[in-house]
Amino acid sequence: MAGSKGKYHEDFPLLAQGYARNGLNDEQIAQKLGISLATFYNYQHNHLAFLEALKEGKAPVDIQVENALLKRALGYSYTEETIEYNAPKDVGESPTVKSVRKVKKELPPDVLAGKFWLQNRKSKEWRDIKDVNISGSVESKVSTMTPEELDKRYHELRSRFKSESLTIEAHSPKTPNEPA
């Protein structure tokens, strides 16, 4: 179903719900409807039925993925069944079952799945980036440094922060000979 230059159609909610239930993302749904992504978001904002249909369509898939992620994070056991067949004796004859073997297998917990789960569910405790605020003053030492010493120290710290994957904001003071 293609839209005509962004015109909203009555059947868009039902179509969007079906596409969402099939696991398509917003961009793919917009493409299927023949509209731009911006128009897609405008429809969500301006047409409550469209927004609700998308939510209803995405919910079951989201729940399935959440459950699968949790199951993988915790590990689980399952039974694998292998069926061995006898070769048919004559052409056109169906093979017969020789044996059925059931084996219980364990899939151990997946650390990465657990980490992902925790980073999203308990982000304050488990996020990779920590907010650290440091306050204080280093003006007394900085004020006695020459511009060359300041520049050298800045580059030393910058190099150190890069190697430790940290960021630094620098506001270098104006030197007497430097234009404002």
N, C-alpha and C positions, 0 to 999 in steps of 0.2 A: 504494500500500500504506500503510495507516494503522496505526500502532501503537495498542494499547489501553492508555491511561494509562501510557505509559512502559515497558510490558512488552517485554522483549527477545525477538525472533523469530529463528529459525535462518536465515531468508532475508535478514536485514538486511545481513550482510557482502556478499553478492552484489549486492544492490540498491544499497548505498552505493558499491560499486566501480564499477558502471555509471554512476551519477549523477556520480561524481567524474570518470570518463573522459570524460563529456559536458561537462565544464567547470563543473559546478555548484560553488558554494562551500559551506562547512560549514552555514551557515544555511539555504540552499536544500535541501541534502540532508536536514537534520533535518526541514524542513517536508514534504518528499516522504515521509519515513518516518512522519510524524505524531507526532513527538516534539519536545520543547523542545530548545533549543540546549544547555542545561545537561545534559539527559539524554544528548544526543548525545556530549558530552565525557565524561560518566561511562561510556558504553559503550566509548569508546576506551580509557579507563583500566582498565576491568574485563573487557573481552572482547578478547583478543589477536587473534582472527580478524577482528574488526570493524576494529581498528586497521590490521592488515596489509592488509586488503582496500582500505581507504581509501588507504593509501600506494601500493599497486599501481595503483589507479585514477587517482590524481593524477599519478603519475610521467610517463607518456607525454605528457600535456597540458603539464606543467611543462617538459619537455624541448623540446617544440614551441615554446612561448612563448619559452624561453631562446634557442633557435636563431634564431627570427624577430627577437628583439631584437638579438642579435649581428649578424645579417645587416644589419639596418637601421642599426645603429651604424657598421658598416664601409662600407656602401654596396654596391651590386651592379648587375650588368647583367642584362637579360632581353630576350627577343625578343617583340615584339608582332606578332600576326598579324591582318591585316584581310582579310576575304573580301568581295568585291563580287559581287553576283548580277545576272544578266540577268532582266528581268521575264518571267514566263511568257507565252507567246503565246496559249494557250487556257486557259479556265477548267478547273480540275482538274489542270492540268499543273504539275509541280514546276519551280521556278526553276533555272536552270543557273548554274554558277560562271563569272563573267566574268573575275575575276582574284584572285590571292592575293598580298598584299603583306606581306612580313616586314621589320620595322624593329627594329634592335637599339637598345635604350634603356638609359641609365645613370641609376641612382638614386643621387645623391650620399650620402655619409655624413651621418647625422643627429646633430648635436652633442648634442641632448637625450637621445637614446637612448644615446649613448656615455657621457654624464655619469651617467645612471641606472645603466648597467652598472658603471661604475667605482665609483660610490658604494656599490653593493652588493657588489661583488667585492673592492674594495680600500678599505674604508670608513675605515680610519685615515688614508689619504693623501687621500681625495677627499670626505669628508663636508663638509656645509655649515657645521656648527657645530664650532668648534675649542675645545678645552678649554685655557684659559690660566689658569695659577695665578700670582698675584702675591702675594708676601708682603712684609712690611715693617711699619713702624710710622709712623703719622702723629700719634701721641699728643702729641708736644711742641707742634705747632701747634694741634691740636684742643683741648688742655687750656687754651690761653690764649684761646680764642674764647668770645664770649658766646653764650647760647642763641639769640639772634636771628641772629648770624653763622653759627652751626652750621646753623640752619634754612635760611637763605638759600643756603649752600654746598651743602647736601643737595639742595635743589630745582634748583640749577644743574646739579649732576652728574646727577641723575635725568633732567632734560630732555635733557642731552647723550647719556646712555646710550640713552634711548628713540629719539632721532633716529638713532642708529647701530645700532639693533636689538640692543643689549646689555642685560644684566640686571644689577641691583645689589641686593645685600642690605644693608640698613642696620640697624644696631643702635645707636640713638642713646643716648648716655650720659644717665643721669638727672641732671637739674639739681638744685641744692640745694633749690629751692622746689617741685619736682615730687614728687608722692607715689610711693612705691615700688611 
